[in-house]
Amino acid sequence: MIQKFFAQGNGFSFKKYGMMIGFIMISIIISLITPNFLTARNILNMLRQSSIVGIMAIGSTFVIIGGGFDISVGSLLALTAAMSLGLQQHIPWYLAIVVVLLVGAFAGLINGILTAKIKIVAIITTLGTMTILRGATYLYTGGYPILGSSEYFKFIGSGYIGFLPFPILLLLLMVIFWQFILRKTKLGRYACAIGGNKEAARLSGVPVDFYHIMTFVIGGLMAAMSGIIYAARLNSATPLAGQGYELDAIASTVIGGTSVSGGEGSVIGTLIGVLLLNVVNNMFNLLGIQVHIQYVVKGIIILAVVGVDSYSKFKE
């Protein structure tokens, strides 16, 4: 049942399971090189760090599966993080969360409408909204950090349920929920159909524009949720928050097996991609390797994965 739920197609496929195998092998190698890697404290720290980009990457998974790209989510994280703290001065923290999630969904809606209805190329659309959202963050904050005031709100980013940090639990719940949506609902099936062949989906009676827009709405919603966790964890937000997060989210999605040309992917695979990148970064930190080298390795991994995906598509 579990295998059927998470798998695409039948039988073993290196394309489907190769990333999982690679993740396990890399983890074993790193654990041999750095003894501190497998400590409970380090593992929980890695998972907690993965939660923000991981939840954002879930939204990126839907956008890319639907044939789009969204590079505005990092700026959206910054705005929603600032708003989730700033609004607490006027309304209760839980209402601030609701407002911020609506703002994220609305930003995704705008991206979707501009892409699906106005026919602006997705990467150009989100480049424009990325700039607008970053500017809006500067206007909202006045260029200064915003500090939080609610202890209940801080629980979202730094609280525990038993031994498990709450952000990790939230990430796992989101992975299970959105994997179900992707595999078992009309929204997920139509997103895959649109990303695979938009014209064929249209001829089959699929309301292409609506479901294409919905993938961006999910992307914006997940970016806002990441912004809430970010703000709750640090109990502060600056206009520079979330810079580069959109690239990490897209990289994790692609590394996790989502095709850059759309039509196929998995939320579970995206989670593995997030963890793989985080494991590599953690190894470099434990070994004291410069952050510049981390960027180089991350770029090589992205190019390798995208190259394999593109070449396999070409051979087909």
N, C-alpha and C positions, 0 to 999 in steps of 0.2 A: 504493500500500500504506500509506504513512504517513498520507495523507489519510483513508483508510478506517479506519485504527486510531484516529485522534483525533477523527473527526467523529461527530456524531449526526445520523442522517437523511441525506437526499440534497439536493444543490443548495445554492446560497448562501442564507444567512439572516443578516440583520443581528443578530438576537438571538444567533446562534452566533459570528459573527465580528466583531461591532461592537466588543467589548471589545479584541480584538487590534488592530483599526484605530485605536481611540482611544488605546491604549497607544503605538503607533508614532507617532501624530501628536503626542501630549503629549511624547514623548521628543525628537522633532525640534524642537519649540518650545522646550523647556527647554535643549537643546543650543545653540540660537541665543541664548538669553537669558544663559546661564551657560557660558562657554567651558570651565570646569573639569569640566563634567558628563561629557564623553566621554573623560576621561583613564582609562587602564587602572586606575590606583590607585583612582579614585572608583567605577568600575564594579565592581571586585572587592570593594570595601568595601560597596557596596549589596547585592551578591549574598550576601556573608557575613552581613550584617545580616538579610537575608530568610530565611536558612536556618532560624532558630529558629521564627519565626512560620509560615514556609512548611510545615515538617514538621507542626507542630501543626494547621495549616489543612487538611492532607490528611485528618487524622482528623475534623475538623469537617465536611468535605465528605461523608464517608460517613454521619455522624450526621444531617445535614440532608437528604441525599438519602433516607434512610430514614424521614423524617418527624419527626425529633426535634431537640432543641437541647441543647447541653452547655456551660454557662457555668462549669463547675468546672475546666476544663483549665488555667487560669492558676494556680490554687492547687495543682493536681496537679504542675505544672511546678516550683513552689517546693519541694514536699515531695520530689520525686524528685531535684531538683538537690542538696538538702541531704543526702539519703540516699546519693547516688552518691559524695559526698565523705566523709561521716561513716563509711560502711561500710568505706572503705579503711583505716581504723585497725584493722580486725579481720580482713578478708579481702582477697585480691588484687583489684586494680582491675577486672579483667575479670569476676570473679564478682560484684562489686558492680553492674556494669552489668546482668548477667543478673537479679539480684534486683530491681533498680529497674524493669526492663522488666516483670517479673512483677507488681510492685506497681501499675504503671500499668494493665496489663491487668485486674487484679483490681478496681481502682477503677472502670474502665469496666464491668466485669461487674456490680458492685453497682448502678451507675446504670441499666444495662439491665434488670436484674431488677426494680428498683423501678418502672421505667417500664412494662415489658411485662407483668410478672406482677401487680404490686400495683396497677397502673393509676394511678399518680401522674403528673400532667402533667409532661413532661420538664423544663420550665424550673423548676418548683418542686422537683423531685427534685434537679437539679443545683445549684440555689440552696442547698439544704440541705447537699449534699456539698461544695460550694465552701467553705462556712463550716467544716465539719468538717475538711477537708483543710488549710485555712489555720491552724486551731487546732492540728492535729497537727504542722504545720511549726514553730509556735512552741514546742510541747512538745519536739519533737525537737532543736531548736537551742538551747533555753533562752533564745531571744530574741537570740542573738548570732550573728555570721557564722561559718560553718564554712569552713576553708581546706583546700585540697587538698595532696597530698604527692607524687603520682606524675607524673613527666614524661611517661610513656607515655600516661596519661589526658589530659593537657593537649593532646596531639596531636590528639585528636578535635575540639577547639574552635579550635585555633590552628595546627595543622600544615598542611603543603603536600604535595601529590603533583605534582611538576613545578612549574608556575607556578600551579596551581589550589589554592586553600584547600580542605582536606578537608571542612569543613561544606558547601561548595557542591557538591562531588562527591556527598556523602551525600544532599543535597536532590534532586539530579537523579536519583540511583538510586531514591530513594523515589517520586518522581513517575512514573518509567517503570514501576516495579513495581506501584504501586497503580492507575495508569491501566489497566494490563493486567488487574488483578483486577476493576476496575470494569466493563470492557468485555467481557472474555472468559471470565469465570467465573460459576458459579451464584451465588456470594455477591454479586457486583456486580449481576447481573440481578435477583435477588430483592430486593435492597435498593431498587432503582429501582421494582420492582413494589409493594413495601410502601408506599413513600413516595407513589407515585402513587394507589393505591387499596388500602388495607389489606384491606377486606372482600372485594374482588374477588380479591386474591391468596390470601386464606384459602379462598375457595370453589374456587380453582383447585388446591388441595392444597399450597400453600406453607406450610411451618412458620413462620408469621409471627413468633411470639414469639422463636424461636431466632435468626432472621436480624436481627430488630430489636435483640436483645441484642448480636449480633455487631458491629453498627455502633458501639455504644458501647464495646465492647472495643477496636476499632480506634482509636477516638478517644482512649481512655486510653493505649493503647500508644504512639501518636504523641506525645501530650503528655509521656510519660515520656522518649521519645527526645529531644524538645526540651529537657527538663530536663537530660539528660546533656550535650548540646551547650552549653547555657547555663553549666553548672557548669565544663565543661572549658575554655570560652573565658575565663571570668573567674577560674578556679581558686578560686572562693569562691561561697558562696550565703548569702543572708539570708532571714529570714521574709517579707520584702516582695517577694521575687523573683516575677516573672511577673504583677504587678498590671496589669490592662488587656490582657494578651496574649490572653485569651479573646475580647475584643471585636474585636481586630485580626484574629484567626483567623476569626471569624464574618463580619466585614466583607469580608475577602479572598475568602472562599468565595462570598458572595452577589454581590460585585462581579464575580467570575469567572464568573458565569452559573448558579450552582446556585440552583434555585428555592426560595424560602423555604417553600413549601408542600410541598416534597419531590417525589421522583419523577424528577428530572432534574438533571444536573450533570456536571462533568468535573474531573478532577484537573489537567489541563492548564490549564483555565480558572481554577482556583484559583491556580495558579502565576502566571498573568498578573495576577490580582487582587492577589496579594501584591506583585509587582513594581511594579504601578501605584501602590499606596499608598506603597511605599518610594521610588519615583521622585518623587512629589509631596512627601513629607517631605524628601527629599534636596535638592530644588529650594529649598524654604523655608529649609533650613539654609544652603545656599550663598548665598542672597540675604539671610540674616540676619533673616528674618521670625520673629516671636515664635511660640513653641510653641502659645500659646492659639489663634492663627489656624489653625494646623494642625488642631486639634481641630474647629474650626468647618467647615473645608473637608472634612475626613474625614466629618463628620456629614452634610453636604449631599450628598456623593457617595453615601453609603449610602442616604439617603432617596430620591435620584433613581433609583438602580438598583432598589431594592425597589419604588418607586412604579411604574416602568415594568413590572416583572415582574407586580405585582398587577393593574395595569390591563389588561395583555395577557391575563391569566387571566380577568378579568372579561368582557372582550370576546369571548373564546372561548365 
